[in-house]
Amino acid sequence: MKLLIIADDLSGAADCAIGFANAGHRTVVTLDASGAQADATPHDADVIAADTDTRRLTPADAAGRTAQAYAALGRARRLYKKIDSTLRGNWAAEVSALQARAGLAIVAPAFPATGRTVREGALLVHGVPLERTDTWQLEHAGRNADMAVMLAGAGLKSERFNAALLHNEPRSLARRVALIEAEGPEGAQALIVDAVCSEDLRALARATLELNSAFFWVGSGGLARELATLDAPRADVIAAAETDDRGASAPGPVLVLVGSLSAVGERQCAVLRQRVGLAELVVPPEVLRAGQAHAQWTQWSAQIGALLGTQQQPADLLLRIGRDDAFDPAEGAQLSAMLAALVAPHFARLGGLIATGGETARAMLDAAGIRSLRLIAEIEAGVAVARPHAQKHSHDTPHWPAVVTKAGAFGTDDALHAAWRRLRNVDESRGPDRRAEHNPK
């Protein structure tokens, strides 16, 4: 199966596509969703995951860019619309734009491995209704988190289906889809699927692969990895694609770039500091808002460069965006772009990059001139390690760093530490690596 995954941010594209890389598929993530740059999207890949970078756009603009991505990259490929597992962004408008072109939307955002489940059409995060979580309140306080309502707002009529029915009645989904088709224009355009465990998603994946109707998948990384397992390539194809590259860093320091301000990300940073003791800088938002016009911009860039050190004496660095009373989640993209601009002059020194938050990861890769990634492996659910695929680079680096991407609100408390261990090729049985600590003012 040739597949196109369309995601609204970079970390989402990677964590959705990594299941296919794990299963032996040739898998790439491209930042060029328009297909305009011929060298940015390796079209011979089994799976192309395109980041449309539409999380912060208006619904209309997001829908238009999503439709353009499908038109540019979707030829002869099945479609998987990756949505955020906590329903952030313009997912309903994007699904609506695709539905008119690709058929029935089968909406299954559950990802039980990360605590996301769907019961009676409602999305739960570790058993808590989405609208009551800190993640939702941070950006959507007071807004409705009901998927059917959100789809209706984008012009799509929806129905519900329980994937648990498939355990005893494997053909129940096909019958339901046939009934919807029989209703014609009056029928539903989207089917919201209840799923509370991986077995539910596996049954759903199997049932959808057997459908003869026009449809596309809408989900997070959970359903995607079940599809990848069921559609694994032949053993000879896997053998030909195998590589000894496990994602260890190249010579040079590892930069841990954190743009997310979620409570999950805070805990992950705390564990990383405790177990590694690497240098840390927290850049005030006021510096990033003003950019190069800020009086301390040059000083901050120099301090980052000094801490990263030289190729002979690399010093790993945790670099974070601070928070103040004026902080607005809507300015995330701007702050991430400015953080990347601070790092860009020093990027050539890096042996590895760990980026938390899709906007942060994309901003850094954009600044470094990296347009696509070849996915290698998964460190834990939703945390992917990759290598840049493109062969040219604005900073003329002598090597390509390993790149780890992770959504801000994803992962165990050990996720950043596990990513650092992978890049540093550190045996998990070893004790803490207490590197020289820095407490910059």
C-alpha positions as CSV (number, residue, x, y, z in Angstrom):
1,M,0.0,0.0,0.0
2,K,1.2,3.5,-0.9
3,L,0.1,6.0,1.6
4,L,-0.1,9.7,2.1
5,I,-0.4,11.0,5.7
6,I,-1.4,14.7,6.0
7,A,-0.6,16.2,9.4
8,D,-0.9,19.8,10.6
9,D,2.4,19.9,12.4
10,L,5.8,18.2,12.2
11,S,5.8,16.1,15.4
12,G,2.3,14.8,14.5
13,A,3.5,13.8,11.0
14,A,6.5,11.9,12.5
15,D,4.6,10.1,15.4
16,C,1.9,9.0,12.9
17,A,4.3,7.8,10.3
18,I,6.8,6.1,12.6
19,G,4.7,3.0,12.9
20,F,5.2,2.3,9.2
21,A,8.9,2.8,9.5
22,N,8.9,0.3,12.4
23,A,7.0,-2.2,10.2
24,G,9.7,-2.0,7.4
25,H,8.1,0.6,5.1
26,R,10.3,3.2,3.5
27,T,9.0,6.3,5.3
28,V,9.7,10.0,4.9
29,V,8.4,13.2,6.5
30,T,8.3,16.2,4.2
31,L,8.0,19.9,5.2
32,D,7.0,20.7,1.6
33,A,3.3,19.7,1.5
34,S,2.8,21.7,-1.7
35,G,5.2,19.4,-3.6
36,A,6.8,22.5,-5.1
37,Q,10.3,21.5,-4.2
38,A,11.1,18.3,-6.2
39,D,14.0,17.3,-3.9
40,A,12.0,17.8,-0.7
41,T,9.7,14.8,-1.2
42,P,11.2,11.4,-2.2
43,H,8.2,10.1,-4.1
44,D,9.5,6.5,-4.2
45,A,8.8,6.2,-0.5
46,D,6.1,3.8,0.6
47,V,4.7,6.3,3.0
48,I,4.9,10.1,2.7
49,A,3.9,12.1,5.8
50,A,3.4,15.7,4.8
51,D,3.4,18.5,7.4
52,T,1.1,21.3,6.2
53,D,1.9,23.5,9.2
54,T,-1.7,24.6,9.5
55,R,-2.2,24.3,13.3
56,R,-2.3,28.1,13.7
57,L,-4.0,29.1,10.5
58,T,-7.6,30.2,10.1
59,P,-9.9,27.2,9.4
60,A,-10.5,28.3,5.8
61,D,-6.7,28.7,5.1
62,A,-6.0,25.4,6.8
63,A,-8.6,23.6,4.7
64,G,-7.2,25.1,1.5
65,R,-3.7,24.1,2.2
66,T,-4.7,20.6,3.2
67,A,-6.7,20.1,0.0
68,Q,-3.6,21.4,-1.9
69,A,-1.4,18.8,-0.2
70,Y,-3.7,16.0,-1.2
71,A,-3.9,17.2,-4.8
72,A,0.0,17.5,-5.0
73,L,1.0,14.3,-3.2
74,G,-2.0,12.0,-3.1
75,R,-2.0,10.5,-6.6
76,A,-2.2,6.7,-6.4
77,R,-1.9,6.8,-2.7
78,R,-4.4,6.0,0.0
79,L,-5.1,8.9,2.5
80,Y,-4.6,9.1,6.2
81,K,-5.5,12.5,7.8
82,K,-3.5,12.7,11.0
83,I,-5.2,14.8,13.7
84,D,-4.1,15.8,17.1
85,S,-5.1,13.3,19.7
86,T,-6.4,16.1,21.9
87,L,-8.2,17.8,18.9
88,R,-6.1,20.9,18.7
89,G,-5.9,22.9,15.5
90,N,-8.3,23.0,12.5
91,W,-8.9,19.3,12.2
92,A,-12.6,19.5,11.4
93,A,-12.2,22.0,8.6
94,E,-9.3,20.0,7.1
95,V,-11.4,16.8,7.3
96,S,-14.2,18.6,5.6
97,A,-12.0,19.7,2.7
98,L,-10.7,16.2,2.2
99,Q,-14.1,14.5,2.5
100,A,-15.4,16.2,-0.6
101,R,-12.5,14.6,-2.5
102,A,-11.8,11.3,-0.7
103,G,-15.1,10.0,0.5
104,L,-16.3,8.9,3.9
105,A,-14.2,10.1,6.8
106,I,-13.6,7.3,9.4
107,V,-12.7,9.3,12.5
108,A,-10.7,7.3,15.1
109,P,-8.4,9.5,17.2
110,A,-8.0,7.0,20.0
111,F,-4.4,6.1,21.0
112,P,-4.7,3.8,24.0
113,A,-0.9,3.4,24.3
114,T,-0.8,7.1,25.3
115,G,-4.0,7.2,27.3
116,R,-6.3,8.5,24.6
117,T,-9.6,6.6,24.2
118,V,-13.0,7.3,22.8
119,R,-16.2,6.2,24.5
120,E,-19.7,7.1,23.3
121,G,-18.2,9.6,20.9
122,A,-16.2,11.5,23.6
123,L,-12.5,11.7,23.7
124,L,-10.9,10.9,27.1
125,V,-7.3,11.5,28.2
126,H,-6.3,8.9,30.8
127,G,-10.0,8.6,31.6
128,V,-10.6,12.3,31.9
129,P,-13.0,14.0,29.4
130,L,-10.9,16.1,27.1
131,E,-12.5,19.4,27.9
132,R,-11.5,19.0,31.6
133,T,-7.7,18.5,30.8
134,D,-5.0,21.1,31.2
135,T,-4.1,20.6,27.6
136,W,-7.5,21.7,26.4
137,Q,-7.9,24.5,28.9
138,L,-4.5,26.0,27.9
139,E,-5.7,26.8,24.4
140,H,-9.5,26.1,24.2
141,A,-11.0,27.2,27.6
142,G,-14.8,27.5,27.3
143,R,-15.0,25.7,23.9
144,N,-16.8,22.5,23.2
145,A,-14.7,19.4,22.8
146,D,-17.5,17.2,21.2
147,M,-16.2,15.8,17.9
148,A,-19.7,15.6,16.4
149,V,-20.3,19.2,17.2
150,M,-17.0,20.2,15.7
151,L,-17.6,18.3,12.5
152,A,-21.1,19.8,12.2
153,G,-19.5,23.2,12.5
154,A,-17.4,22.3,9.5
155,G,-20.4,21.2,7.5
156,L,-20.2,17.4,8.1
157,K,-22.9,15.2,9.3
158,S,-21.6,12.4,11.5
159,E,-22.7,9.1,13.0
160,R,-21.1,6.8,15.7
161,F,-19.7,3.3,15.5
162,N,-18.2,1.1,18.2
163,A,-15.1,-0.8,17.1
164,A,-15.8,-3.4,19.9
165,L,-18.6,-4.7,17.6
166,L,-15.9,-5.9,15.2
167,H,-14.6,-8.5,17.6
168,N,-17.7,-10.7,17.1
169,E,-19.0,-9.2,13.8
170,P,-16.0,-8.4,11.5
171,R,-18.4,-7.3,8.7
172,S,-20.4,-4.9,10.9
173,L,-18.4,-1.9,9.7
174,A,-18.9,-2.8,6.0
175,R,-22.6,-3.1,6.5
176,R,-22.7,0.2,8.3
177,V,-20.8,1.9,5.5
178,A,-23.1,0.4,2.9
179,L,-26.1,1.8,4.7
180,I,-24.6,5.3,4.8
181,E,-23.8,5.0,1.1
182,A,-27.4,4.0,0.4
183,E,-28.7,7.2,2.0
184,G,-26.8,9.2,-0.7
185,P,-26.4,13.0,-0.1
186,E,-28.6,12.7,3.0
187,G,-26.3,10.3,4.7
188,A,-23.3,10.9,7.0
189,Q,-20.0,12.1,5.7
190,A,-18.1,11.1,8.8
191,L,-18.1,8.0,11.1
192,I,-16.8,8.6,14.7
193,V,-15.4,5.4,16.1
194,D,-15.4,4.4,19.8
195,A,-12.2,2.6,20.7
196,V,-10.8,1.9,24.2
197,C,-7.9,-0.5,23.6
198,S,-5.4,-1.5,21.0
199,E,-7.4,-4.5,20.1
200,D,-10.3,-2.3,19.1
201,L,-8.1,-0.3,16.8
202,R,-6.6,-3.4,15.3
203,A,-10.0,-4.8,14.5
204,L,-10.9,-1.4,13.0
205,A,-7.8,-1.3,10.9
206,R,-8.5,-4.8,9.6
207,A,-12.1,-4.0,8.8
208,T,-11.2,-0.8,6.9
209,L,-8.6,-2.5,4.8
210,E,-11.3,-4.8,3.5
211,L,-13.7,-2.0,2.6
212,N,-14.5,-1.4,-1.1
213,S,-16.1,2.0,-0.5
214,A,-14.5,5.4,-1.0
215,F,-13.2,6.5,2.4
216,F,-10.1,7.8,4.2
217,W,-8.8,7.4,7.7
218,V,-8.8,10.2,10.2
219,G,-6.8,9.5,13.4
220,S,-3.7,9.8,15.5
221,G,-0.7,7.5,15.6
222,G,-2.7,4.8,17.3
223,L,-4.8,3.6,14.3
224,A,-1.8,4.3,12.0
225,R,0.5,1.8,13.7
226,E,-2.2,-0.9,13.5
227,L,-2.6,-0.3,9.8
228,A,1.2,-0.5,9.4
229,T,1.4,-3.8,11.1
230,L,-1.3,-5.3,9.0
231,D,0.1,-4.0,5.8
232,A,3.8,-4.9,6.5
233,P,6.0,-5.3,3.4
234,R,7.4,-8.6,2.3
235,A,10.5,-9.9,4.1
236,D,12.8,-9.4,1.1
237,V,11.7,-5.7,1.0
238,I,12.4,-5.3,4.7
239,A,15.8,-6.9,4.3
240,A,16.7,-4.6,1.4
241,A,15.8,-1.6,3.5
242,E,17.5,-2.6,6.7
243,T,20.2,-0.3,8.0
244,D,22.5,-0.4,11.0
245,D,21.6,3.3,11.7
246,R,19.9,3.3,15.2
247,G,19.8,7.1,15.3
248,A,22.9,7.8,17.4
249,S,24.2,11.3,17.2
250,A,27.0,12.4,15.0
251,P,30.1,14.1,16.5
252,G,29.0,17.3,18.4
253,P,26.6,18.4,21.1
254,V,23.0,17.3,21.5
255,L,20.5,20.2,21.7
256,V,17.2,19.6,23.5
257,L,14.9,22.3,22.2
258,V,11.6,22.7,24.1
259,G,8.9,25.0,22.9
260,S,6.0,23.3,24.6
261,L,4.8,24.6,27.9
262,S,2.6,21.6,28.8
263,A,2.8,20.1,32.2
264,V,4.0,16.9,30.6
265,G,6.9,18.7,29.0
266,E,7.8,20.3,32.3
267,R,8.0,16.9,34.0
268,Q,10.1,15.5,31.1
269,C,12.6,18.4,31.4
270,A,12.8,17.9,35.2
271,V,13.7,14.2,34.7
272,L,16.3,15.1,32.0
273,R,17.9,17.6,34.3
274,Q,18.0,15.3,37.2
275,R,19.5,12.3,35.3
276,V,21.9,14.0,32.9
277,G,22.7,17.4,34.5
278,L,23.2,19.1,31.1
279,A,23.5,22.8,30.7
280,E,20.1,24.7,30.6
281,L,19.0,28.1,29.2
282,V,15.5,29.5,29.5
283,V,15.0,32.3,27.0
284,P,12.5,35.1,28.2
285,P,9.6,35.5,25.8
286,E,10.2,39.2,25.6
287,V,13.5,38.5,23.9
288,L,11.9,36.2,21.3
289,R,9.0,38.7,20.7
290,A,11.4,41.5,19.8
291,G,13.8,39.3,17.9
292,Q,17.0,40.9,16.7
293,A,15.7,44.3,17.8
294,H,16.0,43.3,21.4
295,A,19.1,44.7,23.2
296,Q,20.1,41.3,24.5
297,W,19.6,39.3,21.3
298,T,23.3,39.1,20.4
299,Q,24.1,38.2,24.0
300,W,21.7,35.3,24.1
301,S,22.9,33.9,20.7
302,A,26.5,34.1,22.0
303,Q,25.7,32.4,25.2
304,I,24.0,29.5,23.3
305,G,27.1,29.2,21.1
306,A,29.4,29.2,24.1
307,L,27.5,26.5,25.9
308,L,27.3,24.3,22.8
309,G,31.1,24.5,22.8
310,T,33.2,23.1,20.0
311,Q,33.4,19.9,18.1
312,Q,36.3,18.8,20.3
313,Q,34.5,19.7,23.6
314,P,30.8,19.3,23.0
315,A,28.4,20.4,25.7
316,D,24.8,19.2,25.5
317,L,22.2,21.9,26.1
318,L,18.6,22.1,27.2
319,L,17.1,25.3,25.6
320,R,13.6,26.3,26.5
321,I,11.1,29.1,25.9
322,G,10.2,30.9,29.2
323,R,6.8,32.1,30.2
324,D,5.5,35.4,31.5
325,D,2.3,37.1,32.3
326,A,1.9,38.3,28.7
327,F,2.2,34.8,27.3
328,D,-0.5,33.8,24.7
329,P,-0.5,30.2,23.2
330,A,-1.3,31.8,19.9
331,E,2.2,33.3,19.7
332,G,3.8,29.9,19.9
333,A,4.8,29.8,16.2
334,Q,6.5,33.2,16.4
335,L,8.4,32.4,19.6
336,S,9.5,29.0,18.1
337,A,10.7,30.8,15.0
338,M,12.7,33.3,17.0
339,L,14.2,30.5,19.2
340,A,15.3,28.7,16.0
341,A,16.8,31.9,14.7
342,L,19.0,32.1,17.9
343,V,20.2,28.6,17.4
344,A,20.7,28.7,13.6
345,P,24.2,30.2,13.6
346,H,25.3,27.3,15.7
347,F,23.4,24.5,14.1
348,A,26.4,23.2,12.1
349,R,28.0,22.2,15.4
350,L,25.2,19.8,16.5
351,G,25.5,16.1,16.5
352,G,21.8,15.6,17.5
353,L,18.6,17.6,17.9
354,I,15.7,16.7,20.2
355,A,12.7,19.0,19.5
356,T,9.6,19.1,21.6
357,G,6.5,20.6,20.0
358,G,5.7,20.4,16.3
359,E,6.0,24.2,15.8
360,T,9.4,24.2,17.5
361,A,10.7,21.2,15.5
362,R,9.6,22.7,12.2
363,A,11.0,26.1,12.9
364,M,14.4,24.7,13.7
365,L,14.5,22.5,10.6
366,D,13.3,25.4,8.4
367,A,16.0,27.6,9.8
368,A,18.6,24.8,9.1
369,G,17.4,24.3,5.5
370,I,16.2,20.7,6.2
371,R,13.1,19.9,4.1
372,S,12.6,16.2,4.7
373,L,13.4,13.4,7.2
374,R,13.9,9.7,6.8
375,L,12.3,8.0,9.8
376,I,14.5,5.4,11.5
377,A,12.8,4.1,14.7
378,E,10.6,4.9,17.6
379,I,12.0,5.5,21.1
380,E,8.6,5.3,22.8
381,A,5.1,5.8,21.6
382,G,4.9,9.1,19.8
383,V,8.7,9.8,20.0
384,A,10.5,9.3,16.6
385,V,14.1,9.4,15.6
386,A,15.1,10.4,12.1
387,R,17.9,11.6,9.8
388,P,17.6,14.6,7.4
389,H,16.9,13.2,3.9
390,A,17.8,16.3,1.9
391,Q,21.4,16.5,0.6
392,K,22.0,20.2,0.8
393,H,21.9,22.5,3.7
394,S,22.2,26.3,4.1
395,H,24.8,26.0,6.8
396,D,27.1,23.6,5.0
397,T,27.4,21.1,7.9
398,P,30.0,18.3,7.5
399,H,27.5,15.8,8.9
400,W,23.8,15.4,9.4
401,P,22.5,15.3,13.0
402,A,20.1,12.7,14.2
403,V,16.7,14.4,14.9
404,V,14.1,13.3,17.5
405,T,10.6,14.9,17.4
406,K,8.0,14.7,20.1
407,A,4.6,16.4,20.6
408,G,4.6,18.6,23.6
409,A,1.9,16.9,25.6
410,F,3.1,13.4,24.7
411,G,5.2,10.8,26.3
412,T,6.3,9.3,29.6
413,D,8.2,11.4,32.1
414,D,11.3,9.7,30.9
415,A,10.7,10.6,27.2
416,L,13.4,13.3,26.8
417,H,15.9,11.3,28.8
418,A,15.2,8.2,26.7
419,A,15.7,10.4,23.5
420,W,19.0,11.7,24.9
421,R,20.2,8.2,25.7
422,R,19.4,7.0,22.2
423,L,21.3,9.9,20.6
424,R,24.2,9.5,22.9
425,N,24.1,5.7,22.6
426,V,24.0,5.3,26.4
427,D,23.3,1.9,27.8
428,E,20.1,2.1,29.9
429,S,21.7,0.0,32.7
430,R,24.2,2.7,33.4
431,G,23.7,5.2,36.2
432,P,23.0,8.9,35.8
433,D,25.4,10.8,33.6
434,R,26.2,13.9,35.6
435,R,27.5,16.4,33.1
436,A,28.8,19.8,34.1
437,E,25.9,21.9,35.3
438,H,25.4,25.5,34.3
439,N,23.1,28.0,35.9
440,P,23.2,31.0,33.5
441,K,21.6,34.2,34.7
